[in-house]
Amino acid sequence: MKTLLITNSVFNCNEGDANSTAGSDVQLTLLESLNLNNELKVDVLDCSESGSVNFGGDYQNKIKGLKVGGYLRRIMPVTVLNALLYLYKNKPNLIVKYNLYIQQLVAIIIYRLLFNVKVIVVVQDYRKGKSFTVRQRLSDKLCIQLLRFTDYCLPITDYISDEIPLHKGRKKIYSGGVTRACENLILHKKNIMKKQAVFAGYLSEYNGLDVIVNFWLENDIKIKLVIYGDGPLKSFVENSQRKCEYIVYRGKVNQKVVMEEIQRSNFYFCLRYSKGIDSRYFYPSKFFIGLYSSSVLLYNRFECLLSDFDLDYPFVLDESFSGLANLLNSDDESLINNLAEEQQNILKNHKSWVQVLSESIKETYEL
């Protein structure tokens, strides 16, 4: 069965930076998961504005870009027509779409209505909140309504699922899980750990970086807080590291470097707050990277936290990070190892992308 994965993000899975890890990793995992199905012949259509999606290795040969580039890609009728021509020429039987992008979604729906192909949409992000422009918010809201004309959806949270106008048999909530990065972490576990904590991602309030840094500044924490990434809090972080010798900012670096640092660190932060975004509509994908690493994942009880992971301290931090200083400063290595092992045990019943996509494709053709 001829299958087309439609991607959007501009990234390099081999040389990505700390900001692009989540989207890059999920899209490559989608491709690898589809490729594991022997019944599917998979190609990739790159719909990003710059047309520079880079999976690396043998997968790069599978990628086809739209023929128009630059400013023309921002003109909706041009992009829709261009995508339609590509679809008509290549005639896929199944289309798997990553995320909400109005131009590609309109083209896919028109093609589906004309040629009765199957369409599955993975909804990883739904832009809500002041951090996004009115245009972005309206675009995603329209996309959500257009999903009624698709066959099957995989929303990342139950809040997104509730807004998708499809009955329950045509959508399945999947908050993420075993991605390529997670598998690499499992295969390359480190025995020698660094007594430090890592934050990697977009330097923003909705990721809780200001809360973490202030905790270091206001408490007598004697281990390093290593920070990777870029964003609006960059100046705040740079100023903070001058005040505290235990705060280390390393900027944007190669994704491989970040993963190795996480794997060698005792602690890894993954927080999410509704500051500029509506956190109910965003599941932090790096949450699973932390769980699959050798580190102890420190996270808050964010809006869409899965019930399996809604645990007591020290896993879930309260608003004041009660008791965290003692844990961070602890010299008890067995305690830290036991906590990391306990977290990974929770994951045993969590499905992988391979399983979820296979089930979704099967259910799509049974509709």
MOLIN-V457450 format. One record per residue. N is the residue number from 1. RES is the residue in three letters. OMEGA is omega in whole degrees, -180 to 180 (NA if undefined). BURIAL is + if it has 9 or more other ideal C-beta (glycine too) atoms within 8 Angstrom, else -. Layout:
{{N RES OMEGA BURIAL} {N RES OMEGA BURIAL}}
This chain:
{{1 MET -178 -} {2 LYS -174 +} {3 THR -180 +} {4 LEU 173 +} {5 LEU -179 +} {6 ILE -177 +} {7 THR -179 +} {8 ASN -173 +} {9 SER 175 +} {10 VAL -177 -} {11 PHE 172 +} {12 ASN -174 -} {13 CYS 179 +} {14 ASN -175 +} {15 GLU -179 -} {16 GLY 178 +} {17 ASP -174 +} {18 ALA -178 +} {19 ASN -170 +} {20 SER -172 +} {21 THR -170 +} {22 ALA -178 +} {23 GLY 179 +} {24 SER -176 +} {25 ASP -179 +} {26 VAL -178 +} {27 GLN 177 +} {28 LEU 178 +} {29 THR 176 +} {30 LEU 180 +} {31 LEU -179 +} {32 GLU -180 +} {33 SER 178 +} {34 LEU -179 +} {35 ASN 180 -} {36 LEU 177 -} {37 ASN -175 +} {38 ASN -179 -} {39 GLU -175 -} {40 LEU 171 +} {41 LYS -166 -} {42 VAL 169 +} {43 ASP -178 +} {44 VAL 174 +} {45 LEU 180 +} {46 ASP -179 +} {47 CYS 178 +} {48 SER -175 +} {49 GLU -177 -} {50 SER 179 -} {51 GLY -175 +} {52 SER 174 -} {53 VAL -176 +} {54 ASN 177 +} {55 PHE -179 +} {56 GLY 175 -} {57 GLY -177 -} {58 ASP -178 -} {59 TYR -176 +} {60 GLN -180 +} {61 ASN -179 -} {62 LYS -171 +} {63 ILE 174 +} {64 LYS 179 +} {65 GLY 174 +} {66 LEU -172 +} {67 LYS 178 -} {68 VAL -178 +} {69 GLY 176 +} {70 GLY -174 -} {71 TYR -177 -} {72 LEU -180 +} {73 ARG -180 +} {74 ARG 179 -} {75 ILE -169 -} {76 MET -179 +} {77 PRO 180 -} {78 VAL -179 +} {79 THR -180 +} {80 VAL -180 +} {81 LEU -180 +} {82 ASN 179 +} {83 ALA 178 +} {84 LEU 179 +} {85 LEU 178 -} {86 TYR -179 +} {87 LEU -180 +} {88 TYR -179 -} {89 LYS -174 -} {90 ASN 173 +} {91 LYS 176 -} {92 PRO 175 +} {93 ASN -179 -} {94 LEU 177 +} {95 ILE 174 +} {96 VAL -175 +} {97 LYS 177 +} {98 TYR 171 +} {99 ASN -173 +} {100 LEU 174 +} {101 TYR -166 +} {102 ILE -176 +} {103 GLN -178 +} {104 GLN -178 +} {105 LEU 178 +} {106 VAL 180 +} {107 ALA -179 +} {108 ILE -178 +} {109 ILE 177 +} {110 ILE -180 +} {111 TYR 179 +} {112 ARG -179 +} {113 LEU -179 -} {114 LEU -170 -} {115 PHE 173 -} {116 ASN 175 -} {117 VAL 179 +} {118 LYS -178 +} {119 VAL 174 +} {120 ILE -179 +} {121 VAL 174 +} {122 VAL -177 +} {123 VAL -177 +} {124 GLN -178 +} {125 ASP 173 +} {126 TYR -169 +} {127 ARG 176 +} {128 LYS 179 +} {129 GLY -174 +} {130 LYS 179 -} {131 SER -178 -} {132 PHE 180 +} {133 THR 177 -} {134 VAL 180 -} {135 ARG 180 -} {136 GLN -179 +} {137 ARG 179 +} {138 LEU 179 -} {139 SER -179 +} {140 ASP 178 +} {141 LYS 177 -} {142 LEU 179 +} {143 CYS 180 +} {144 ILE 179 +} {145 GLN 180 -} {146 LEU -179 +} {147 LEU 176 +} {148 ARG -179 -} {149 PHE 175 -} {150 THR -178 +} {151 ASP -172 +} {152 TYR -180 +} {153 CYS 175 +} {154 LEU 178 +} {155 PRO -174 +} {156 ILE 177 +} {157 THR 179 +} {158 ASP 178 -} {159 TYR 176 +} {160 ILE -179 +} {161 SER -179 +} {162 ASP -178 -} {163 GLU 180 -} {164 ILE -175 +} {165 PRO 174 -} {166 LEU 179 +} {167 HIS -170 -} {168 LYS -179 -} {169 GLY -178 -} {170 ARG 176 +} {171 LYS -178 +} {172 LYS 179 +} {173 ILE 176 +} {174 TYR -173 +} {175 SER 179 +} {176 GLY -179 +} {177 GLY -175 +} {178 VAL 175 +} {179 THR 179 +} {180 ARG -179 +} {181 ALA 179 +} {182 CYS -180 +} {183 GLU 178 +} {184 ASN 179 +} {185 LEU 180 +} {186 ILE -177 -} {187 LEU -174 -} {188 HIS 178 -} {189 LYS -177 -} {190 LYS 177 -} {191 ASN -180 -} {192 ILE -175 -} {193 MET 175 +} {194 LYS 178 -} {195 LYS -178 -} {196 GLN 176 +} {197 ALA -177 +} {198 VAL 166 +} {199 PHE 178 +} {200 ALA 179 +} {201 GLY -179 +} {202 TYR -176 -} {203 LEU -173 +} {204 SER 177 +} {205 GLU -179 +} {206 TYR 172 +} {207 ASN 173 +} {208 GLY -176 +} {209 LEU 179 +} {210 ASP 179 +} {211 VAL -179 +} {212 ILE -178 +} {213 VAL 179 +} {214 ASN 177 -} {215 PHE 177 +} {216 TRP -178 +} {217 LEU -173 +} {218 GLU -179 -} {219 ASN -177 -} {220 ASP -178 -} {221 ILE -173 +} {222 LYS 175 -} {223 ILE -178 +} {224 LYS 166 +} {225 LEU -177 +} {226 VAL -173 +} {227 ILE 176 +} {228 TYR 174 +} {229 GLY -180 +} {230 ASP 180 +} {231 GLY -174 +} {232 PRO -180 -} {233 LEU -178 +} {234 LYS -179 +} {235 SER 178 -} {236 PHE 180 +} {237 VAL -180 +} {238 GLU 178 +} {239 ASN -178 -} {240 SER -179 +} {241 GLN 175 +} {242 ARG 180 -} {243 LYS -175 -} {244 CYS -177 -} {245 GLU -178 -} {246 TYR 176 +} {247 ILE -176 +} {248 VAL 179 +} {249 TYR -177 -} {250 ARG 173 -} {251 GLY 179 -} {252 LYS -178 -} {253 VAL 177 +} {254 ASN -179 -} {255 GLN -180 +} {256 LYS 179 -} {257 VAL -180 -} {258 VAL -179 +} {259 MET 178 +} {260 GLU 179 -} {261 GLU 178 +} {262 ILE -176 +} {263 GLN -178 +} {264 ARG -174 +} {265 SER 180 +} {266 ASN -174 +} {267 PHE 179 +} {268 TYR -177 +} {269 PHE 171 +} {270 CYS -180 +} {271 LEU 176 +} {272 ARG 180 +} {273 TYR 176 +} {274 SER 178 +} {275 LYS -176 -} {276 GLY 175 -} {277 ILE 172 +} {278 ASP -171 -} {279 SER 177 +} {280 ARG -174 +} {281 TYR 180 +} {282 PHE 175 +} {283 TYR -178 +} {284 PRO -177 +} {285 SER -179 +} {286 LYS 175 +} {287 PHE -178 +} {288 PHE 175 +} {289 ILE 178 +} {290 GLY -179 +} {291 LEU -178 +} {292 TYR -180 +} {293 SER 176 +} {294 SER -177 +} {295 SER 168 +} {296 VAL -180 +} {297 LEU 178 +} {298 LEU -175 +} {299 TYR 178 +} {300 ASN -180 +} {301 ARG -178 -} {302 PHE -168 +} {303 GLU -173 +} {304 CYS 178 +} {305 LEU 180 +} {306 LEU -176 -} {307 SER 180 -} {308 ASP -176 -} {309 PHE 179 +} {310 ASP -172 -} {311 LEU 176 -} {312 ASP 174 -} {313 TYR 15 -} {314 PRO -178 +} {315 PHE -179 +} {316 VAL -178 +} {317 LEU 174 +} {318 ASP -173 +} {319 GLU -178 -} {320 SER -178 -} {321 PHE -178 +} {322 SER 177 -} {323 GLY -176 -} {324 LEU -179 +} {325 ALA 179 +} {326 ASN 179 -} {327 LEU -179 -} {328 LEU -177 +} {329 ASN -176 +} {330 SER 176 -} {331 ASP -177 -} {332 ASP -178 -} {333 GLU -180 -} {334 SER 177 -} {335 LEU -179 -} {336 ILE 179 +} {337 ASN -180 -} {338 ASN 179 -} {339 LEU 179 +} {340 ALA 180 +} {341 GLU 180 -} {342 GLU 177 -} {343 GLN -177 +} {344 GLN 177 +} {345 ASN 180 -} {346 ILE -174 +} {347 LEU -172 +} {348 LYS -179 -} {349 ASN -179 -} {350 HIS -175 +} {351 LYS 177 -} {352 SER 176 +} {353 TRP 180 +} {354 VAL -180 +} {355 GLN -175 -} {356 VAL 179 +} {357 LEU 179 +} {358 SER 178 +} {359 GLU -178 +} {360 SER 178 +} {361 ILE 179 +} {362 LYS -179 -} {363 GLU 179 +} {364 THR -178 +} {365 TYR 176 -} {366 GLU -178 -} {367 LEU NA -}}
